[in-house]
């Protein structure tokens, strides 16, 4: 089971997105995603997202909000629980990311990018509703077969 975090950093109506183009054997190859990554031993979701954002972007989160928890079940990858955060409170300057190219993308254009089908669902939900939710995605290979969205 993989534990991971993802953050959608917001500024001027845009999200900071990572176009995954540089990592070898990357399950996210050529996809656009938020920034984040896997937990290190003993980390909380909050510690993980602060560290991952700093490592990948050079930015320091000053505050953030847990928006949802995503469960990924797949026929080809290891199952994953992902804690998804948003933040519009940060300091610092962007650095070059060793996993891909960082770019500020208008929030209304995100779902037009090459992103996972499931990501479109939870991004649209986050943009429409400020409440916490969970969602479970079931994939067969790269194809989303079904999902279950739970509001709280």
N, C-alpha and C positions, 0 to 999 in steps of 0.2 A: 504494500500500500504506500503510495506517494502522498506526502503532505506538502502543499505549496501555497504561495501567496501570489496575488496579482494586484497591481494598483493602477487606477486610471487617474493620472494627475491632470488637473484641469487649470487652464489659464485662458482668459479672453474667449470663452466659448469653444475652446479646443481641448482635446485630450492629447497627451504625449503618448505616441504609439511607437512600438518597436517593430521594424520590418526585419524578420529573422532571416538573414542571408549569409551569416559568417560562420556559424557553428557547423561542424561536421556531424553526420548522423543525427540530425535534428528532426524530431517529430513535428516541429513547428516550421520547418523549412519553407520559406517564401510566404509565410503567413504574417499578418499584422496582429500584434497582441499588445496588451498593456505591459508594464514592467513588473518583474518579480521573479520568483524562483522557489527552489526547494528549501525546506527547513534544514538547518544544521542541528546537530544533536543538542537537545536541551532548550531549543528556542521556542518561544511563544509565537503565535501568529504576528503580533505586533513587533517583536524583535526581528523577526524574519523580514517583514516588509520594509522596516526602516533600513536594515542592512542591505537588502537587495536593491532598493531604490538608490541608495548611496553608491553601491558598486557599479550599477548599470548606467546611472545617469549623472552622478556627481551631485545630485540634489539632496538636501536634508529635509525630510518631512518634519514640520512643526506640529501639525495635527492631521488627523485622518479619520475616516469613518468606515467601519465594517458594514458593507452593503449586503453581501450575500455569502453563502457557503454553497459551493458547487461540488457535486459528486459526479465523477466520470467513471462509467463502466464501459469496458471495451473488449472486443474479441481479440484485439491485437496488442494493446498496451496494458501496462499495469494499471489497476484501479487507482484513482486519485481523489483526494479531498482538497479543494482549493478555496482559500479564504480571499474574497475579493473586496478591496478597499477603494475608496476615492479620497482625493485630497486636493485642496486648492490653497493650502497653506504650506509653503516651502521656501527655502533659501538656497542660494548657490547658483552655479553656472553649469550648463550641460557639458559633459565630457563625451569623448568618442566611446561607443559601446562595442565590446569585443564579440557580441552576439548578433549585431545587425545595425541598422541605421535608425536613429531616433528622429522623429518628426512630429511637429504639432499639426494635428488634423482636426478640422472643424467637426464638432460632435455630430452634426447632421450628415456628415459624409462617411462616418466610420463603417456603417453597414454596407457601403458600396465597395469597401476594400476586400482583399482576399483574406477573410477571417473565417474561423470555424463557424459552422452553422449554429452550434449551441451558443457561441459567444454573441452572435447577433441577438439571440433571444434574451440573454441576461443583460446585455448592454441596453437594448430597447426598454426593458423593464426598469433598469436603474434610471434611465432618462425620464421616464414617465412617473415614477413613484419613488418617494424618498424612504419608504419603509423597508425594513430588513426582510429578506426572503431566503429560501433555499430552493435549489433546483437539482434534479438528477437527470443526467444525459446518458443514454445508452447508444453506443456507437458499434457498428459492424464495419471494421476497417475505418475509413474516413467518412462513412455515411452515418448521419444521425438517424437512428431508427425510431426512438421515442424519447419523450421527456416528461417529467412530472414537476410542476412548479407549485411551491407551497408558500402562501403569504402568512405573515405574522402580524 
